[in-house]
C-alpha cells in the first residue's frame, strides 16, 4: 500500500473514532443537548455526522501542520 494512502486512512480512522466517541458520550450523558434521539437510526446518524466531520478535520489538520510527513528519497 502506498504511504500516502496509509497516511490518509490512518488519519481519517483516528478522526472518525474521536468523533464517534464524542457523539456516543453526548447521547449517553446529555441527550437533551442534541435533541433527545430516541431511535437507533437517529443515534447512528448523529454518530456518523460527528464522526465524518472529525475525520475530515483531523486529516486536514494533519496535512496543514505537516505532522509525520517524511520527504521522499
C-alpha positions, -999 to 999 in steps of 0.1 A, spaced: 0 0 0 12 35 -8 24 55 21 0 83 12 -30 60 12 -19 46 45 -14 81 59 -49 92 48 -67 60 60 -49 62 94 -57 99 100 -93 96 89 -98 65 111 -84 82 141 -106 113 135 -137 92 130 -130 73 162 -127 106 181 -159 119 166 -179 87 172 -168 85 208 -178 122 213 -212 115 198 -217 84 220 -208 104 251 -233 131 241 -260 106 236 -253 88 269 -247 118 292 -266 147 277 -291 136 251 -312 168 255 -282 188 241 -287 171 207 -325 168 207 -330 136 227 -327 110 200 -350 80 206 -344 56 178 -313 37 167 -313 53 133 -312 88 149 -283 78 171 -264 63 142 -269 94 121 -256 116 149 -225 93 153 -219 93 116 -223 131 113 -199 139 141 -175 110 130 -172 122 94 -167 158 104 -140 149 129 -123 126 103 -121 154 77 -109 179 103 -83 156 117 -69 148 82 -69 185 73 -51 195 105 -25 167 100 -19 178 64 -17 215 73 7 210 101 28 185 82 29 160 110 46 127 102 52 136 66 86 124 55 104 137 25 108 113 -4 141 96 -13 
